[in-house]
């Protein structure tokens, strides 16, 4: 099962894609993914119910978040209301160690994203802050990466024995599915996504052309 683990809709401040349009694009263009996760910036979207769209288009549509730490941006999967009370999702300077600790305590999975990117990627801050404790998974394939950003991410992952996921980091409809994550077992819910990530039975895939 192939899921794009990093997408943004108009719920994100810089997103320009409607979720319905993502679904239509995936189906009409035969994008080889089975679903996607909406990881809106600095928030978790409790309000939106995408169940009807998921059924209509036979896609898995899940929700996560993208938060900002001193090490750069971090995807969070398995967000609950309890977790949103543990730290301020809207903050732009969260301590990564706190995010990891709170996530693990409440069954969520934190994943530094586009870690090879200047300023907003984890690798850019290793010289100043050192190797952070508790990181297990990073995004090694990102649909918006430029130059050698993915190579930097993959090299860091190899050196630190991190597992790697893939996501498009799409902000517009035509970018969805550029990169994704292939899971051994079906993923139909946020809970199953967390279980699959914790099991480590996945690998990053790229569909960039």
MARBA-3410 file (N, C-alpha, C, O; in Angstrom, 1 decimal):
209
0.8,-1.2,0.0,0.0,0.0,0.0,0.9,1.2,0.0,1.8,1.3,0.8 ~ 0.6,2.2,-0.9,1.4,3.4,-1.0,0.7,4.6,-0.6,-0.4,4.9,-1.1 ~ 1.3,5.3,0.4,0.6,6.5,0.9,1.6,7.7,0.8,2.7,7.6,1.2 ~ 1.1,8.8,0.3,1.9,10.1,0.4,1.7,10.7,1.8,0.6,11.1,2.1 ~ 2.8,10.7,2.5,2.7,11.0,4.0,2.9,12.5,4.2,2.9,12.9,5.4
2.9,13.4,3.2,3.2,14.8,3.5,2.5,15.6,2.4,3.1,15.9,1.3 ~ 1.3,16.1,2.7,0.6,17.0,1.8,0.0,18.2,2.6,-0.2,18.1,3.8 ~ -0.3,19.2,1.9,-0.9,20.4,2.5,-2.1,20.8,1.6,-2.1,20.8,0.4 ~ -3.2,21.2,2.3,-4.4,21.7,1.6,-4.5,23.2,1.9,-3.6,23.8,2.5 ~ -5.6,23.8,1.5,-5.9,25.2,1.8,-6.0,25.5,3.3,-6.0,26.7,3.7
-6.0,24.5,4.1,-6.0,24.7,5.5,-4.7,25.2,6.0,-4.6,25.9,7.0 ~ -3.6,24.9,5.3,-2.3,25.5,5.6,-2.2,26.9,5.0,-2.8,27.2,4.0 ~ -1.4,27.7,5.7,-1.4,29.1,5.3,-0.8,29.3,3.9,-1.1,30.3,3.2 ~ 0.1,28.4,3.4,0.6,28.5,2.1,0.1,27.4,1.1,0.7,27.2,0.0 ~ -0.9,26.7,1.5,-1.5,25.6,0.7,-2.5,26.2,-0.3,-3.3,27.1,0.1
-2.5,25.7,-1.5,-3.4,26.1,-2.5,-4.3,25.0,-3.1,-4.9,25.2,-4.1 ~ -4.3,23.9,-2.4,-5.0,22.7,-3.0,-6.2,22.3,-2.1,-6.1,22.3,-0.9 ~ -7.3,22.1,-2.8,-8.5,21.6,-2.1,-8.4,20.1,-2.1,-7.9,19.4,-3.1 ~ -8.8,19.5,-1.0,-8.7,18.0,-0.9,-9.5,17.3,-2.0,-9.0,16.3,-2.5 ~ -10.6,17.8,-2.4,-11.4,17.1,-3.4,-10.6,17.1,-4.7,-10.6,16.2,-5.5
-9.9,18.2,-5.0,-9.1,18.3,-6.2,-7.9,17.4,-6.2,-7.5,16.9,-7.2 ~ -7.3,17.2,-5.0,-6.2,16.1,-4.9,-6.8,14.8,-5.3,-6.2,14.1,-6.1 ~ -8.0,14.5,-4.8,-8.6,13.2,-5.1,-8.8,13.0,-6.6,-8.5,12.0,-7.2 ~ -9.4,14.1,-7.2,-9.7,14.1,-8.7,-8.4,13.9,-9.5,-8.3,13.2,-10.4 ~ -7.3,14.6,-9.1,-6.1,14.6,-9.8,-5.5,13.2,-9.7,-5.0,12.6,-10.7
-5.5,12.6,-8.5,-4.9,11.2,-8.3,-5.6,10.2,-9.2,-4.9,9.4,-9.8 ~ -6.9,10.3,-9.3,-7.7,9.3,-10.1,-7.6,9.6,-11.6,-7.4,8.6,-12.4 ~ -7.7,10.8,-12.0,-7.7,11.1,-13.5,-6.3,11.0,-14.1,-6.2,10.7,-15.3 ~ -5.3,11.2,-13.3,-3.9,11.1,-13.8,-3.3,9.7,-13.4,-2.1,9.5,-13.7 ~ -4.0,8.8,-12.8,-3.5,7.5,-12.4,-2.2,7.6,-11.6,-1.3,6.9,-11.8
-2.2,8.6,-10.6,-1.1,8.7,-9.7,-1.1,7.4,-8.9,-2.1,7.0,-8.3 ~ 0.1,6.7,-8.8,0.2,5.4,-8.2,0.2,5.4,-6.7,1.1,4.8,-6.1 ~ -0.7,6.1,-6.1,-0.8,6.1,-4.6,-2.2,5.7,-4.2,-3.2,5.8,-4.9 ~ -2.3,5.1,-3.0,-3.6,4.6,-2.4,-4.2,5.6,-1.5,-5.4,5.5,-1.0 ~ -3.5,6.7,-1.2,-4.0,7.7,-0.3,-3.0,8.7,0.1,-1.8,8.7,-0.4
-3.3,9.6,1.0,-2.4,10.7,1.4,-2.8,11.1,2.8,-3.9,11.0,3.3 ~ -1.8,11.8,3.4,-2.0,12.3,4.8,-1.8,13.8,4.7,-0.9,14.4,4.1 ~ -2.8,14.5,5.2,-2.8,16.0,5.3,-2.1,16.4,6.5,-2.5,16.3,7.6 ~ -0.9,17.0,6.3,0.0,17.4,7.4,0.0,19.0,7.4,1.0,19.6,7.0 ~ -1.0,19.6,7.9,-1.2,21.0,7.8,-0.1,21.7,8.8,0.2,21.2,9.8
0.3,22.9,8.3,1.3,23.6,9.1,0.8,24.1,10.4,-0.2,24.7,10.5 ~ 1.6,23.8,11.5,1.4,24.3,12.8,0.0,24.2,13.4,-0.6,25.1,14.0 ~ -0.7,23.1,13.1,-2.0,22.8,13.5,-2.4,21.4,13.3,-1.8,20.7,12.5 ~ -3.5,20.9,14.0,-4.1,19.7,13.6,-5.6,20.0,13.3,-6.2,20.6,14.1 ~ -6.0,19.6,12.2,-7.4,19.9,11.7,-8.4,18.9,12.3,-8.6,17.9,11.7
-9.0,19.3,13.4,-10.0,18.4,14.0,-11.3,18.6,13.3,-12.2,17.7,13.3 ~ -11.6,19.7,12.6,-12.9,20.0,12.0,-13.3,19.2,10.8,-14.4,18.8,10.7 ~ -12.4,19.1,9.9,-12.7,18.5,8.6,-12.9,17.0,8.6,-12.2,16.3,9.2 ~ -14.0,16.6,7.9,-14.3,15.1,7.8,-14.2,14.8,6.3,-15.1,15.2,5.5 ~ -13.2,14.0,6.0,-13.0,13.6,4.6,-13.5,12.2,4.3,-13.2,11.7,3.2
-14.2,11.7,5.2,-14.8,10.3,5.0,-15.6,10.2,3.7,-15.4,9.2,2.9 ~ -16.5,11.1,3.4,-17.2,11.0,2.1,-16.3,11.1,0.9,-16.6,10.3,-0.1 ~ -15.3,11.9,0.9,-14.4,12.0,-0.3,-13.6,10.7,-0.4,-13.4,10.2,-1.5 ~ -13.2,10.2,0.8,-12.4,8.9,0.7,-13.2,7.8,0.1,-12.7,7.0,-0.7 ~ -14.5,7.7,0.5,-15.4,6.7,-0.1,-15.6,6.9,-1.6,-15.6,6.0,-2.3
-15.9,8.2,-1.9,-16.2,8.5,-3.3,-15.1,8.1,-4.3,-15.3,7.6,-5.4 ~ -13.8,8.4,-3.8,-12.7,8.2,-4.7,-11.9,7.0,-4.4,-10.8,6.7,-5.0 ~ -12.3,6.2,-3.4,-11.7,5.0,-3.0,-10.2,5.3,-2.6,-9.3,4.6,-3.1 ~ -10.0,6.2,-1.8,-8.7,6.6,-1.3,-8.7,6.7,0.2,-9.7,6.9,0.8 ~ -7.5,6.5,0.8,-7.3,6.7,2.2,-6.9,8.1,2.4,-5.9,8.6,1.8
-7.7,8.9,3.2,-7.3,10.3,3.5,-7.2,10.4,5.0,-8.2,10.3,5.8 ~ -6.0,10.6,5.5,-5.7,10.7,6.9,-5.2,12.1,7.2,-4.9,12.9,6.3 ~ -5.0,12.4,8.5,-4.6,13.7,9.0,-3.4,13.6,9.9,-3.3,12.6,10.8 ~ -2.5,14.5,9.8,-1.4,14.6,10.7,-1.1,16.1,11.0,-2.0,16.9,10.9 ~ 0.1,16.4,11.2,0.5,17.8,11.4,2.0,18.0,11.0,2.8,17.1,11.0
2.3,19.3,10.8,3.7,19.7,10.6,4.0,20.8,11.6,3.5,21.9,11.5 ~ 4.9,20.5,12.5,5.3,21.5,13.5,6.7,22.0,13.3,7.4,21.4,12.5 ~ 7.1,23.1,14.0,8.4,23.7,13.8,9.2,23.7,15.1,8.7,24.1,16.1 ~ 10.4,23.1,15.0,11.3,23.0,16.1,12.6,23.8,15.8,12.8,24.3,14.7 ~ 13.5,23.8,16.8,14.8,24.4,16.6,15.7,23.6,15.6,16.6,24.1,15.1
15.3,22.4,15.4,16.0,21.5,14.4,15.3,21.6,13.0,15.7,20.9,12.1 ~ 14.2,22.4,12.9,13.5,22.4,11.6,12.1,21.8,11.8,11.7,21.6,12.9 ~ 11.5,21.5,10.6,10.1,21.0,10.6,10.0,19.5,10.9,10.9,18.8,10.5 ~ 8.9,19.2,11.5,8.7,17.8,12.0,7.3,17.4,11.7,6.3,18.1,12.1 ~ 7.1,16.3,11.0,5.7,15.7,10.8,5.4,15.0,12.0,6.2,14.3,12.6
4.1,15.0,12.4,3.6,14.3,13.5,2.4,13.4,13.1,1.4,14.0,12.6 ~ 2.5,12.1,13.3,1.4,11.2,12.9,0.8,10.6,14.2,1.5,10.3,15.1 ~ -0.5,10.4,14.2,-1.2,9.9,15.4,-1.6,11.0,16.3,-1.6,10.8,17.6 ~ -1.9,12.2,15.8,-2.2,13.3,16.7,-3.6,13.1,17.4,-4.5,12.6,16.7 ~ -3.6,13.3,18.7,-4.9,13.3,19.4,-5.1,14.6,20.1,-4.2,15.5,20.2
-6.3,14.8,20.6,-6.6,16.0,21.3,-5.7,16.2,22.5,-5.2,17.3,22.9 ~ -5.4,15.0,23.2,-4.5,15.1,24.3,-3.1,15.5,24.0,-2.5,16.3,24.7 ~ -2.6,15.1,22.8,-1.3,15.6,22.4,-1.3,17.1,22.1,-0.3,17.7,22.4 ~ -2.3,17.6,21.5,-2.4,19.0,21.2,-2.3,19.9,22.5,-2.1,21.1,22.4 ~ -2.6,19.3,23.6,-2.6,20.0,24.9,-1.2,19.9,25.5,-0.9,20.6,26.5
-0.3,19.1,25.0,1.0,18.9,25.6,2.0,19.9,25.1,3.0,20.2,25.8 ~ 1.9,20.5,23.9,2.7,21.5,23.4,1.9,22.4,22.4,0.9,21.9,21.8 ~ 2.4,23.6,22.2,1.7,24.5,21.3,2.1,24.2,19.8,3.1,24.6,19.4 ~ 1.1,23.6,19.1,1.4,23.3,17.7,1.7,24.5,16.9,2.4,24.4,15.9 ~ 1.2,25.7,17.3,1.4,26.9,16.4,2.7,27.6,16.7,3.0,28.5,15.9
3.5,27.1,17.6,4.8,27.7,17.9,5.7,27.5,16.8,5.7,26.4,16.1 ~ 6.7,28.4,16.6,7.7,28.2,15.6,9.1,27.8,16.1,10.1,27.8,15.4 ~ 9.1,27.6,17.4,10.4,27.3,18.1,10.3,26.2,19.1,10.9,26.3,20.2 ~ 9.6,25.1,18.8,9.4,24.1,19.8,10.7,23.3,20.0,11.4,23.1,19.1 ~ 11.0,22.9,21.2,12.2,22.0,21.4,11.9,20.6,20.9,10.9,20.0,21.3
12.8,20.2,20.0,12.5,18.9,19.4,12.5,17.7,20.4,11.6,16.9,20.3 ~ 13.3,17.8,21.4,13.3,16.7,22.4,12.0,16.7,23.1,11.5,15.6,23.5 ~ 11.3,17.8,23.3,10.0,17.9,24.0,9.0,17.3,23.1,8.1,16.5,23.5 ~ 9.0,17.6,21.8,8.1,17.1,20.8,8.2,15.6,20.8,7.1,14.9,20.8 ~ 9.4,15.0,20.7,9.6,13.6,20.7,9.1,12.9,21.9,8.3,11.9,21.9
9.4,13.5,23.1,9.0,12.9,24.4,7.4,12.9,24.5,6.9,11.9,24.9 ~ 6.8,14.0,24.1,5.3,14.1,24.3,4.7,13.2,23.3,3.7,12.5,23.6 ~ 5.2,13.1,22.1,4.6,12.2,21.1,4.7,10.7,21.5,3.7,10.0,21.5 ~ 5.9,10.3,21.9,6.1,9.0,22.3,5.2,8.6,23.5,4.7,7.5,23.7 ~ 5.0,9.6,24.4,4.2,9.3,25.6,2.7,9.1,25.3,2.0,8.5,26.1
2.3,9.7,24.2,0.9,9.5,23.8,0.7,8.8,22.5,-0.4,8.9,21.9 ~ 1.7,8.0,22.1,1.5,7.1,21.0,1.6,7.7,19.6,1.1,7.1,18.7 ~ 2.1,8.9,19.5,2.3,9.5,18.2,3.7,9.3,17.7,4.6,8.9,18.4 ~ 3.9,9.5,16.4,5.2,9.3,15.8,5.7,10.6,15.2,5.1,11.2,14.2 ~ 6.8,11.2,15.7,7.4,12.4,15.1,8.5,12.1,14.0,9.3,11.2,14.2
8.4,12.8,12.9,9.4,12.5,11.8,9.9,13.8,11.2,9.2,14.5,10.6 ~ 11.2,14.1,11.5,11.7,15.3,10.9,11.6,15.2,9.3,12.0,14.2,8.7 ~ 11.1,16.3,8.7,10.8,16.2,7.3,11.8,17.1,6.6,12.5,18.0,7.1 ~ 12.0,16.9,5.3,13.0,17.5,4.4,14.2,17.9,5.2,14.6,19.0,5.2 ~ 14.9,16.9,5.8,16.0,17.2,6.7,17.2,17.6,6.0,18.2,18.1,6.7
17.3,17.5,4.7,18.4,18.0,4.0,18.3,19.4,3.5,19.2,19.9,2.8 ~ 17.2,20.1,3.8,16.9,21.4,3.4,17.6,22.5,4.2,17.6,22.3,5.5 ~ 18.1,23.5,3.7,18.7,24.6,4.5,17.6,25.2,5.4,16.5,25.4,5.0 ~ 18.0,25.6,6.5,17.2,26.3,7.5,16.1,25.5,8.2,16.0,25.5,9.4 ~ 15.2,24.9,7.4,14.1,24.2,7.9,14.3,22.7,8.0,13.4,22.0,8.3
15.5,22.2,7.7,15.8,20.8,7.8,16.7,20.5,8.9,17.6,21.3,9.3 ~ 16.6,19.3,9.5,17.4,18.9,10.6,18.9,19.0,10.4,19.6,19.4,11.3 ~ 19.4,18.5,9.3,20.8,18.5,9.1,21.5,19.8,9.2,22.7,19.9,9.5 ~ 20.7,20.9,8.9,21.3,22.2,8.9,21.6,22.7,10.3,22.3,23.7,10.5 ~ 21.1,22.0,11.3,21.3,22.4,12.7,22.1,21.5,13.5,22.3,21.7,14.7
22.6,20.4,12.9,23.4,19.4,13.7,24.7,20.1,14.2,25.2,19.7,15.3 ~ 25.3,20.9,13.4,26.6,21.6,13.8,26.4,22.4,15.1,27.3,22.5,15.9 ~ 25.2,23.1,15.2,25.0,23.9,16.3,24.5,23.2,17.5,24.9,23.5,18.7 ~ 23.6,22.2,17.3,22.9,21.6,18.4,23.3,20.1,18.7,23.0,19.5,19.7 ~ 24.0,19.5,17.7,24.4,18.1,17.9,23.3,17.2,17.4,22.2,17.6,16.9
23.5,15.9,17.5,22.6,14.8,17.1,21.5,14.8,18.1,21.7,14.5,19.3 ~ 20.2,15.0,17.7,19.1,14.9,18.7,18.8,13.5,19.1,18.9,12.6,18.3 ~ 18.4,13.4,20.4,18.1,12.1,20.9,16.6,11.7,20.5,15.8,12.6,20.5 ~ 16.4,10.5,20.3,15.0,10.0,20.1,14.5,9.9,18.7,13.4,9.4,18.4 ~ 15.3,10.5,17.7,14.8,10.4,16.3,15.0,9.0,15.8,16.0,8.4,15.9
13.9,8.4,15.2,14.0,7.1,14.7,13.7,7.1,13.2,14.2,6.2,12.4 ~ 12.9,8.0,12.7,12.5,8.1,11.3,12.7,9.5,10.8,12.4,10.4,11.5 ~ 13.1,9.6,9.5,13.2,10.9,8.9,12.6,10.8,7.5,12.5,9.7,6.9 ~ 12.3,11.9,6.9,11.8,11.9,5.5,13.0,12.0,4.6,13.7,13.0,4.5 ~ 13.3,10.9,3.9,14.4,10.8,3.0,14.1,11.1,1.5,15.0,11.3,0.7
12.8,11.1,1.2,12.4,11.5,-0.2,11.3,12.6,0.0,10.3,12.3,0.6 ~ 11.5,13.7,-0.6,10.6,14.8,-0.5,10.3,15.4,-1.9,11.3,15.7,-2.6 ~ 9.1,15.5,-2.3,8.7,15.9,-3.6,9.2,17.3,-4.0,9.3,17.6,-5.1 ~ 9.4,18.1,-3.0,9.8,19.5,-3.2,11.3,19.7,-3.1,11.8,20.9,-3.1 ~ 12.1,18.7,-2.9,13.5,18.8,-2.7,14.2,19.3,-4.0,13.8,19.0,-5.1
15.2,20.1,-3.7,16.0,20.7,-4.8,17.5,20.3,-4.6,17.9,19.9,-3.6 ~ 18.2,20.4,-5.7,19.7,20.1,-5.7,19.9,18.7,-5.0,19.4,17.7,-5.5 ~ 20.7,18.7,-4.0,21.1,17.5,-3.3,20.4,17.3,-2.0,21.0,16.6,-1.1 ~ 19.3,17.9,-1.7,18.7,17.9,-0.4,18.3,16.5,0.0,18.5,16.1,1.1 ~ 17.7,15.7,-0.9,17.4,14.3,-0.6,18.7,13.5,-0.3,18.7,12.6,0.5
19.7,13.7,-1.1,21.0,13.0,-0.9,21.5,13.3,0.5,22.0,12.4,1.2 ~ 21.4,14.5,1.0,21.9,14.9,2.3,21.1,14.2,3.3,21.6,13.6,4.3 ~ 19.7,14.1,3.1,18.8,13.4,4.1,19.2,11.9,4.1,19.2,11.4,5.2 ~ 19.4,11.3,3.0,19.7,9.9,2.9,21.0,9.6,3.5,21.1,8.5,4.2 ~ 22.0,10.4,3.3,23.3,10.2,4.0,23.2,10.3,5.5,23.8,9.5,6.2
22.5,11.3,6.0,22.3,11.4,7.4,21.6,10.2,8.0,21.9,9.7,9.0 ~ 20.5,9.8,7.3,19.8,8.6,7.7,20.7,7.4,7.8,20.6,6.6,8.8 ~ 21.5,7.2,6.8,22.4,6.0,6.8,23.4,6.1,8.0,23.7,5.1,8.6 ~ 23.9,7.3,8.2,24.9,7.4,9.3,24.3,7.2,10.6,25.0,6.7,11.5 ~ 23.1,7.6,10.8,22.4,7.5,12.1,21.5,6.4,12.3,20.8,6.2,13.3
21.4,5.5,11.2,20.5,4.3,11.2,19.0,4.7,11.4,18.3,4.0,12.1 ~ 18.7,5.8,10.7,17.3,6.2,10.7,16.5,5.5,9.6,17.1,5.2,8.6 ~ 15.3,5.2,9.8,14.4,4.7,8.8,13.9,5.9,7.9,14.0,7.0,8.4 ~ 13.5,5.6,6.7,13.1,6.7,5.8,11.7,6.6,5.2,11.3,5.6,4.8 ~ 11.0,7.7,5.3,9.7,7.8,4.6,9.8,8.8,3.4,10.8,9.5,3.2
8.7,8.7,2.6,8.6,9.6,1.5,7.3,10.4,1.5,6.3,9.8,1.9 ~ 7.3,11.6,1.0,6.1,12.4,0.9,6.3,13.5,-0.1,7.5,14.0,-0.4 ~ 5.2,13.9,-0.7,5.4,14.9,-1.8,5.6,16.3,-1.3,6.2,17.1,-2.0 ~ 5.2,16.6,-0.1,5.2,18.0,0.4,4.4,18.9,-0.5,4.8,20.1,-0.7 ~ 3.4,18.4,-1.1,2.6,19.1,-2.1,1.8,20.3,-1.4,1.2,20.1,-0.4
1.8,21.4,-2.1,1.0,22.6,-1.7,0.1,22.9,-2.9,-0.9,23.7,-2.7 ~ 0.3,22.4,-4.0,-0.6,22.5,-5.1,-1.0,21.1,-5.7,-0.2,20.1,-5.4 ~ -2.1,21.0,-6.3,-2.7,19.7,-6.7,-1.7,18.9,-7.5,-1.6,17.7,-7.3 ~ -1.0,19.5,-8.5,-0.2,18.7,-9.4,1.0,18.1,-8.8,1.7,17.3,-9.5 ~ 1.3,18.4,-7.6,2.5,17.9,-7.0,2.3,16.7,-6.1,3.2,16.0,-5.7
1.0,16.3,-5.9,0.7,15.2,-5.0,1.2,13.9,-5.6,1.2,13.7,-6.8 ~ 1.8,13.0,-4.7,2.3,11.7,-5.2,3.6,11.7,-5.8,4.1,10.7,-6.3 ~ 4.4,12.8,-5.8,5.7,12.8,-6.3,6.6,11.9,-5.6,7.4,11.2,-6.2 ~ 6.4,11.8,-4.3,7.1,10.9,-3.4,6.1,10.3,-2.4,5.1,11.0,-2.1 ~ 6.4,9.1,-1.9,5.4,8.5,-1.0,6.1,7.4,-0.2,7.3,7.2,-0.3
5.3,6.7,0.5,5.8,5.6,1.4,5.1,4.3,1.1,3.8,4.3,1.1 ~ 5.8,3.2,0.8,5.2,2.0,0.5,5.2,1.1,1.8,6.3,0.8,2.4 ~ 4.0,0.7,2.2,3.9,-0.1,3.4,3.6,-1.6,3.1,3.0,-1.9,2.1 ~ 4.1,-2.4,3.9,3.9,-3.9,3.8,2.5,-4.3,4.0,1.9,-5.1,3.3 ~ 1.9,-3.7,5.0,0.5,-4.0,5.4,-0.4,-2.8,5.1,0.0,-1.7,5.0
-1.8,-3.1,5.0,-2.7,-2.0,4.7,-2.7,-1.0,5.8,-2.5,-1.3,7.0 ~ -2.9,0.3,5.4,-3.0,1.4,6.3,-4.3,2.1,6.0,-4.5,2.7,4.9 ~ -5.3,2.0,6.9,-6.6,2.6,6.7,-7.0,3.6,7.7,-8.0,4.3,7.5 ~ -6.2,3.8,8.7,-6.5,4.8,9.7,-5.3,5.4,10.3,-4.2,4.9,10.1 ~ -5.4,6.5,11.1,-4.2,7.0,11.8,-3.6,6.0,12.7,-2.4,6.0,12.8
-4.4,5.2,13.4,-3.8,4.3,14.3,-3.0,3.2,13.6,-1.9,2.8,14.0 ~ -3.5,2.7,12.4,-2.8,1.8,11.6,-1.5,2.4,11.1,-0.5,1.7,10.9 ~ -1.6,3.7,10.7,-0.4,4.3,10.2,0.7,4.4,11.3,1.9,4.1,11.1 ~ 0.3,4.7,12.5,1.3,4.7,13.6,1.8,3.3,13.9,3.0,3.2,14.1 ~ 1.0,2.3,13.8,1.5,1.0,14.0,2.5,0.6,12.9,3.5,-0.1,13.2
2.2,0.9,11.7,3.0,0.6,10.6,4.4,1.3,10.7,5.4,0.7,10.4 ~ 4.3,2.5,11.1,5.6,3.3,11.3,6.4,2.7,12.4,7.6,2.6,12.3 ~ 5.8,2.4,13.5,6.5,1.8,14.6,7.1,0.4,14.3,8.1,0.0,14.8 ~ 6.4,-0.3,13.4,6.9,-1.6,13.0,8.1,-1.6,12.1,8.8,-2.5,11.9 ~ 8.2,-0.4,11.4,9.3,-0.2,10.5,9.2,-1.0,9.2,10.2,-1.2,8.5
8.0,-1.4,8.9,7.8,-2.2,7.6,7.3,-1.3,6.5,6.2,-1.3,6.1 ~ 8.3,-0.5,6.0,7.9,0.5,5.0,9.2,1.0,4.3,10.3,0.7,4.8 ~ 9.1,1.6,3.1,10.2,2.2,2.5,9.8,3.4,1.6,8.6,3.4,1.1 ~ 10.6,4.4,1.5,10.3,5.6,0.7,10.4,5.2,-0.8,11.3,4.5,-1.2 ~ 9.5,5.8,-1.6,9.5,5.6,-3.0,9.3,6.9,-3.7,8.7,7.9,-3.2
9.9,7.1,-4.9,9.8,8.3,-5.7,9.1,8.0,-7.0,9.4,7.0,-7.7 ~ 8.2,9.0,-7.4,7.6,8.9,-8.7,7.9,10.2,-9.5,7.1,10.5,-10.4 ~ 8.9,10.9,-9.1,9.3,12.1,-9.8,9.7,11.7,-11.2,10.3,10.7,-11.5 ~ 9.3,12.6,-12.2,9.7,12.3,-13.6,10.7,13.4,-14.1,11.1,13.4,-15.2
END
